Amino acid sequence: MTIGSKLAWDDTVLPFQLDRSDIRGRVARLDGVLSGILKQHNYPAPVEALVAEMALLTALIGQTIKLRWKLSLQVQSRGAVRMIATDFYAPEKEGEPARIRAYASFDADRVTDGPAMEQIGDGYFAILMDQGKGMQPYKGITPLSGETLSSCAEAYFSQSEQLPTKFALSFGQSTEPGVAQHWRAGGIMIQHMPKASPHAAEGGSGEGGLLLAEDLLNEDEGENWNRANFHLATVDDMELVGPSLPATDLLFRLFHEERPRVFDAQPVRFGCTCSEARVRQSLSIYSARDIEKMTTDDGRVTADCQFCGAHYDLDPATVGFDAEDVSGE
């Protein structure tokens, strides 16, 4: 196996369909994307793990959105990790890479050495969709529940979209011989696509009336769904994250009985949309008096991007709604 072929599936999302089961899905492998996200920050290990999982979920879910759309995932919590935010920017044109960015806000003195999800308290998991100018953004939320962020995402799709969904994810520090230690992640998402919208009756068979797969599917669909889940459960961590196993081979190993059909892979990259022009635009709503309150002792207005760490240092006379435009923007 050459280095080129070993890395061929890194930072890609491969969509597929199981023709026998009326199920669609995606396989994602992230490497450089995670390095770009995490190297900007000095997160404690549990926080890094949560950001890595959230970025992987974002890649798997975001692949379905249309060109030039933006998908965002958010966790808001009362725990040590107060917020995790990710963005997936769909390509401008077919064949171009999508871009992902992510960051977390946390109380360092409350973070423990325990499991990642122990750092999150009560709160909610949200998915936001921005379709561009002239379109109303969509937002769906579900309470935080379960032992992983992926279980929160599964609950969201079940409750808000009535789509049975299952994730198998793996992520952690890579210790490949001769390669600097870095984060890798890999995962599979499967989702049953109903032939018609199956809006279930109020209340489900799950705890607290939550909708389960059996509430959304008929008998034949339920059998197909359970069979696909059985196959998915046989995947191991190294198959998900290991660069030496092509995603197509993994799909055939898991789902050959379901007649998998793959589509074009979507490349993804770390990318941020911040810029000096955007900072100036965000400050344009403030008066000179407001800008004066933001000015540092050195006589500058500064801003830092929480996603990529970029630092902006501006002359206060050039920002605000009543400033002369001396910036040349």
N, C-alpha and C positions, 0 to 999 in steps of 0.2 A: 504494500500500500504506500503510494507516494505521498509526500506532504501535500501536494496539490489536491489529490483526490480526498485526502483526509479532511481538508478544510473546505471542500466543495459545498457542504451543507451548513457550514457555520453562518450565522446571521441571515437565515432564510426562514420563510414560512411556506410550507408545501400544503396546498389545499387538496383534498381528496373526497371521493364519494364511495360509499359502499352500496353498489347497485342492488344487491340482494335484499338489503335491509332498509332502504330509503333513509340512510343516515349519511350526513356529511361531516367533515372534520378537517383539522389542520394538524400538521406536525411542525414544531418550531425548534430551532437550535440557535442559541444566543451565546456569543463569545465577545467579540469586539464591542458590541452594543453595551454589554454590562460593564466592560472596562471603561468605556466612555462615560457611563452614568456614575459609576462608583468612585472613580479616581478623583472626581471633583470634590469629594467629601471624605471626612474621617469618621465614618459611621461606626458605632460598636457592632460587633459581629451579628447580634440578633436583628439589628436594624438593617444591616446589609442584606441579611437573608430575606426580610420582608420586602425590601425594595426589589431584590432579584426576582422574587415570586411575582410581585405586582407587574414588573416589566415583562415577564414571560406571559402572564395572563393578557397583558395589553397587546402583545404581538399576536397571540392566538385569536383574540377577539377582533382586533383591529383589521386583520387581513380582509375581512368581508366588506369594509366600507368602500364607497365609490371614490373616484379620483377627486382630489382637492378637498375631501372632507376631513374632519378632525374628530377623533374619538378620544375621550378622556376617562380615566378611571380614578376614583378618589375613595380613600378611607378617612373618615373623621371619627376620632375616638377620644374618650376621657382617660385613656391609659397613658403610659410613659411615651408611647409614640402617638402624638396628637393627630398627625395627618400624614398620609402618603398620597402623592399626586403623580399621575403619569399622563403623557400625551402621545398619541399615535397620529402622525400626519401622513395621510395617503399621498401617493406620488402625484405630481403635476401631470405626468404623461405615462402611458402604458410602458412598462419595462423599466422605469426608473425606480430607485429604491424608496421605500417608505422611511420615515424618520421617527425615532422614539426618544423621549426624554423622561426623566423621573427624579423626584427628590422626596425626602421625608423630613418632617419637623418633629422633634422629640425633646423631652426633658432628660438631660444626661444623668442627673442625680437619681432618677427613678428607674433607669434601665437596669435590669438584672442580668445574671448569667443564665437565666432559665430559657425555656423554649421561646421561639420568636413570637408566637401568638399570645404568650403571657404578657407581652409588652403592650398589648392592645386591650382596651377596656370596652365598655358599652359605647355604641356608636352606630354608624351606618356605612354601608358599601354603596357606591353610586357609579353609574355609567352615564356619561354625557355625550351627546352627538351634535356636532356643529356642521351643518350642511352648507354653510357659506352665506353670503349676503342675501338678504331678502327672505331667508328661511328661519323659522322659529326653532331655536335649539331644543333638543329633546333631553330630558333628564329622568332617569329611573333610579329609585333607591330601595334598599332592603336592609333590615337590621343586621348588624354583625352577628354571626352565629357559626358554630362549628369549630373545628380544630385547625383550619387552614384558611387562607384567603381564597383558595380555589373552591372550598365548600361554600364560601359566601357568594362567589360568582355563580355557582350551581344553583343556589337558592334564588338569586336574582332572576336567572333565566326561567326557573320554574314558576316563580310568583308573578313576575312582571311581564314575561313574554310567553308564558305557557309552552316552553320548549324544554323537554328533557335534555339535560346537558351533563356531560361527565368530563373531568380533567384527570390526567395522569401527569404529574410534574416531578422534575428532579432538578436540583440546583445546589451548587457548592463550590468550594475552592478546588481548582484543578491542580494536580501534582504530577503532571506528565514529566518524564525524564527529559532533562535538557531544555525545559520550557519554564519561564518564570511563573510563579504561582499567581493565578488569577481566577476570577469567577467564570463559571460556565453554567448554562441552564438548558434544559430540553424538556419538551412536553408534547402531549397529544390532547386534543380536544375533540370530542364527538358530540353530535347534536342530532336528535331525531327531528326530521322535517315532516310535519303533518301535511296531508293532502288538502286539508281544509283547516281553518282556524278552529281549534278544539276548546274554545272557552268553556272551562269546566264550571259546574255548579258551585255556588258559594260553599266554602269549607272543603277541606280535603281530608284524606285518611291519615295524614301525618300528624305529629304532635302539634297541638295548638291549631289544628285545622290547616296546616301547611299543605300545599299541593305536592304530591309525589308523582313519579312517572306513571304509576298505574292509574292515577286520576286523569291523565291526559291522553292515554293511548288505549286503543281497543285491544282485543285479545291477541290478534296476530301481530300488531305493532309492538305490543308489550313483549311478546316472545322474541321478536327480532332485537329489540332493545336490550333485553336481558342477555341474549347470546353475545351481542357486541360488547357489552360490559364485562362479561365473563372473559372474553379474549383480551380485552384491554387490561384486565387485572393481572394478566400473566407477564406484563412488561416489567423489566427491572431497571434500576437506576442507570446502570452503565449503557443499556440500550438507548435510553432517552438522551443522555448527555454525551456519550462517547462519539468522538469525531470519526472513528473508523467504520461505523455502520451507516451506510446511506439510508436516508429516510424512506426511500422506496423499498429497500430490502426489509426494513423494520415493519412497514405496512403489510408486506406480503407475509412475513412471519406471523403477524398477529391476526390478520383478517383475510387470508387467502380464500377461505370458504365464503366470504361475503362479496367476492368479486370487486376488489378495490380498483378504483379508476382515479388517476392523479391528473392534476392540472398544472399550469405553469407556476413555478416557485416564485414567491415574492421576496426580493432582497430587502433587508432592513438595515438601517444604520443609526448610530447615535447622532442626534441633530437637535439644535436649539434654534428657536426663531427670534431670540432677543437681538436687539440692535440699538445703537444710539438713537436712531430715528424713532423707534418705538418708545424708548424712555422719554424722549422729548414730547412725544404725543401724549403719554400718560400724565406728564406734568403740565400740559397745556390747559388743564381745567383750573389751575391754581392761580391766584392773584399774586402780585409782587409781595404783599404782606405775608401770604402763606409761604411763598418761596423763601422769604427771609428767615422764617422759623425753621426751615429745612437746611439752611446753610450751616456748614461746619465752621469751627473756629478758624480754619484756614481759608475761609471765604469761598468754599466750593459746595456744590450740590453733588452728592455721590449716590450711586445705586449699584446694588449687586444682584446678579441673576441667581436665584436659588437653584435653578436647574443646572447651569453649566459653570457657574462661578465667575462669569465675566464681570469686570468692574468698570463702571462708567463714572467719569469725573468731569463735571460740567461747570461752566461759568454761570452763576445765578442770573446774570443780566440777560442771558440768552434763552431762558426757559420761563414758562408761565404764559397765561393768555394775553397779558399786556406787555410782554417783552418784545423788543425789536428782533426781527429775524436776522441775527448776525451769524447764524451757523451755516448758512448756505444750503440748508436742507430743501 
